[in-house]
Amino acid sequence: MRHALAAILAVASFTSIAIAQTDPATPPTAPVETPQSAIGATIAKDMEGLMALYRDLHANPELSEQEVNTAAKLAKRLKALKFDVTDKVGGTGVVAVMKNGSGPVLLIRADMDALPVVEQTGLPFASKVRTKTPEGVETGVMHACGHDTHMTAFIETAKLLAAAKDEWKGTLVMILQPAEEVGRGARLMLEDGLYTRFPKPTHAIAFHDAANLEAGKIGYTPGYALANVDSVDILVRGVGGHGAYPQTTKDPIVLGSRIVGTLQTLVSREQEPSDPAVVTVGSFQGGAKHNIIPDEAKLLLTIRSYSDETRAKLIDGIKRISRGEAIAAGVPDDRMPVVTVKDEFTPSTYNPPEFAEQMAGVLKGHFPEGRVVKTQAVMGGEDFGRFYRADKSIHSFIFWVGGVPADKMAAAQAGQAPLPSLHSPFWAPQADAVIATASEAMTVLALDILKKE
């Protein structure tokens, strides 16, 4: 394979290629005339084994910080590839190091955790796993965010790079990260010495499957790519009493409603329109009976922003509005609302623009025209950004790989059928296309970053 990979960036003759449709939930698509590279041909030969791994990961998901079996089976594969493997980093995380002379240190990351979602895809290998969340809620478990495709492509990338050591120079630090879905996995690994116990990266790359991009396409976003994600609780306190005598009370439900309405002005009237932000009240809890005005009500919010300055402004605004509305309602000083910002938040993910364009150029030079497209930033969260935030000298890049079959994308664009989103119980990406494209893209980027002078 080393001789084949020597021509990895050379494009072979045009061939009629249709990625095997091993996912019965995805209807077959017509073959497309595309150029196939040496690495693409190698991945095609490996696809049967890769899909077997994908189906196993999909059928056996584990929740955040419970990825014990997932980590063990993937660590075994990395050891077989001659990586120096350390497990239990940051809990269930895995770090695999391969040194190959002096040069850059490249971190490649995949996340392992699944979500508390009951799968409804109808796949023959659909997850039937049931468990309890840390909060004690019984639930199904599903890879509804595509982390199973991330891990499978990660393993193929490790295999390709291990077999092509004469094509690159430097150090690979390949990490399997736990707890991305709860926003603390990257932090846990960093706190457990990721940058001190192991070679500190000069570069970091990762990908995420996309539920709004056609299968096999690659999307990239220079600058902010994903958002800060904050959870905020507002305890609205009033003076309870009989529903027939509201004049004797300070109604927290009415006050909470005023707070909800005024919060909308944080974005619509206080935020610069070119700097997007989101303030969503996802839950309003209060009262237990028709004729009782309660003492308290509770609002649960999600806050999205890009810059740290905007994040601070929104949080301060939430506190100001909550207190201001309470004062206007005549609530006593000792019953002011309590605003709690959850300690664990997901920081925004930033692609340094110059490096993002450089990496996009590498991908555009390798893949056929039209496969690599610039995409808009999204308000979703992804804690890959912590690796860059921990040291902003690192060249960091995360990109998207589309998972929507072409016919389903066309139907959605024609208004015939909506697309399920990430985290949906119906999300079933065209896994073979995601895995093949991501494996090729990450390998090409790694070979460019670690190229011999």
Secondary structure, DSSP 8 states (H G I E B T S, - for coil): -HHHHTTTTSEEEEEEE------TTS-----EEEEEEHHHHHHHHHHHHHHHHHHHHHHS---TT--HHHHHHHHHHHHHTT-EEEEEETTTEEEEEEEESSS-EEEEEEE---BS----S--TT----EEE-TTS-EEE-B-TT-HHHHHHHHHHHHHHHHHTGGGB-EEEEEEEE--TTTT-HHHHHHHTTTTTTS---SEEEEEEEEEEEETT-EEE-SEEEE-EEEEEEEEEE-B-EETT-GGGSB-HHHHHHHHHHHHTHHHHTTS-TTS--EEEEEEEEE-SSTTEE-SEEEEEEEEEESSHHHHHHHHHHHHHHHHHHHHHTT--GGG--EEEE-S--B--EEE-HHHHHHHHHHHHHHS-TTSEEE----S---TTHHHHHT-TTSEEEEEEEEEE-HHHHHHHHTTSS----TT-TT----HHHHHHHHHHHHHHHHHHHTB--
